[in-house]
Amino acid sequence: MKSISQVQGCRSEKDIAGSNFKIKSDQFGYGLPNMTELEIKATKCRLNVIRMLQSSGHGHIGGAFSAIDIVSALYFYKMRVDPKDPQMENRDRFILSAGHKCMAQYGVLAEKGYFDKSILDTYGKLHSMIPGHPDMHKLPGIEANTGALGHGMAIAAGMAMALKLNKLNSKVYVMLGDGELAEGSNWEAVAAASKFGLDKLVVFIDNNELQISGKVVDVMDMRPVDKKFRAFGWEVLNINGNNIFDIVSALDYSDRTNGKPLMILCKTTKSKGLPMGENDPEFHFWKPSKEDLEKAGRMLSKRIESLQAGLEEVV
């Protein structure tokens, strides 16, 4: 099991698994300006979530905001995707197993250009392309219908196996919530992925420690999650899932192939980026007032301005 500090320390030397591996981005590199660009993207995606809430008046903001930095980094930094050709054969796949966090993915897909942002204003409306859980038949970029917890992991493992059999080099990324790990079907997929050496499968666990009914450990304590995955034969990383540099480092580390699937345990903050709701289970599903949304929008807009000003100073 590796911490992110160990991963970041293996830039040109052998990592502790013995493989030559240099952490280097193909698209952004590790300079401060490029990390800042990703932070700006993630903040714009948070603003897209606020826009959806203005339409619907309610939504699962807690998990959406804890996960959105990871989803943003995937789409804007690492994944091989094309919004103009969302079904291209050699694309990378992303499965949001915790489907109730779909506003995070919708916000990112809109920012990436998969659909016009005006569609964000239909969230929560009848026949919307962006319903309360992802629907692959309605929206380009969605790989599977999810929301019934515990299914995404098996879907992703099946995809990874099919891609391996077809000799395609595409990767499959899947995000689970920590509360979702109580579903037994996850562990069947964990065992199968190890058995079949699905080393193009990368699992993120959004470990914000809270679910709708309170603390995850009080509902069903699945700790130690990292040691459980390692016992099944997985590679394991522990990172700060709301830190862009940590996420990028882990994504680059995942590019190496060693015959094992990779699980990245991401310590996150529920409602990260919304100070009034951070680490508060009441914000698992939020019904904000008009004033709340206006305040959140102003705060995020100021965050973007601040990041952009800092970027201009650096470059």
NORUR-V203624 format. One record per pair of residues at least 24 apart in sequence whose ideal C-beta (glycine too) atoms are under 6 Angstrom apart, sorted by sequence separation. I is the first residue (numbers start at 0). J is the second residue. D is the distance in whole Angstrom. If there is no record, write none. Layout:
I_J_D + I_J_D
//
This chain:
105_129_5 + 234_259_5 + 240_265_3 + 41_67_6 + 113_139_5 + 233_259_6 + 241_267_5 + 41_68_5 + 44_71_5 + 113_140_4 + 177_204_6 + 233_260_5 + 234_261_5 + 235_262_5 + 236_263_5 + 237_264_5 + 238_265_6 + 239_266_6 + 240_267_4 + 241_268_6 + 82_111_6 + 170_199_5 + 171_200_5 + 172_201_5 + 173_202_5 + 174_203_5 + 175_204_5 + 176_205_5 + 177_206_5 + 233_262_5 + 41_71_4 + 82_112_4 + 241_271_5 + 40_71_5 + 82_113_5 + 101_132_6 + 148_179_4 + 153_184_6 + 101_133_5 + 108_140_5 + 156_188_5 + 178_210_4 + 70_103_5 + 74_107_5 + 149_182_3 + 152_185_5 + 66_100_5 + 70_104_6 + 98_132_4 + 148_182_5 + 228_262_4 + 37_72_6 + 40_75_5 + 98_133_5 + 149_184_4 + 153_188_4 + 156_191_6 + 160_195_6 + 67_103_4 + 71_107_6 + 149_185_5 + 152_188_4 + 156_192_5 + 63_100_5 + 66_103_5 + 70_107_5 + 74_111_5 + 178_215_5 + 62_100_4 + 95_133_6 + 159_197_4 + 177_215_5 + 181_219_4 + 193_231_5 + 63_102_4 + 193_232_4 + 225_264_5 + 59_99_5 + 63_103_4 + 159_199_5 + 193_233_6 + 224_264_6 + 159_200_4 + 180_221_5 + 190_231_6 + 189_231_5 + 58_102_5 + 98_145_4 + 94_142_6 + 98_146_3 + 94_143_5 + 96_145_6 + 92_142_5 + 95_145_6 + 51_102_5 + 201_253_5 + 48_102_5 + 85_139_4 + 85_140_5 + 96_151_2 + 96_152_6 + 94_151_5 + 48_106_5 + 198_256_5 + 206_264_6 + 47_106_3 + 206_265_6 + 94_154_6 + 198_258_5 + 200_260_4 + 201_261_5 + 202_262_5 + 203_263_5 + 204_264_5 + 205_265_6 + 206_266_5 + 207_267_5 + 209_269_5 + 94_155_5 + 198_259_6 + 44_106_4 + 47_109_5 + 196_258_5 + 203_265_6 + 205_267_6 + 207_269_4 + 44_107_5 + 197_260_5 + 44_110_5 + 54_120_5 + 92_158_6 + 43_110_6 + 55_122_5 + 213_280_6 + 51_119_5 + 54_122_5 + 55_123_3 + 192_260_4 + 50_119_5 + 54_123_6 + 51_122_4 + 209_280_5 + 47_119_6 + 211_283_5 + 96_173_6 + 89_167_6 + 91_169_5 + 97_175_6 + 91_170_5 + 92_171_5 + 93_172_5 + 94_173_4 + 95_174_5 + 96_175_5 + 97_176_4 + 89_169_6 + 97_179_6 + 73_172_6 + 69_203_6 + 66_205_5 + 65_205_6 + 65_207_4 + 69_240_6 + 76_247_6 + 68_241_5 + 77_250_4 + 72_246_4 + 72_247_6 + 69_246_6 + 65_267_4 + 65_268_6 + 65_269_5 + 38_243_5 + 37_243_5 + 64_270_5 + 65_271_5 + 64_271_5 + 61_269_5 + 64_272_5 + 34_243_5 + 61_270_5 + 64_273_6 + 34_244_6 + 61_282_4 + 60_282_6 + 61_283_4 + 0_225_5 + 59_284_5 + 60_285_5 + 22_248_6 + 45_272_5 + 0_229_6 + 22_251_5 + 57_286_5 + 0_235_5 + 1_236_5 + 2_237_5 + 3_238_4 + 20_255_5 + 18_255_6 + 53_292_5 + 52_292_6 + 7_248_5 + 3_245_5 + 6_248_5 + 49_292_6 + 3_248_6 + 6_252_5 + 49_295_5 + 49_296_5 + 46_299_5 + 45_299_5 + 42_299_6 + 42_302_5 + 42_303_5 + 39_303_6 + 39_306_5 + 38_306_6 + 35_306_6 + 35_310_5 + 32_310_6 + 32_313_5 + 31_313_6 + 32_314_5
//
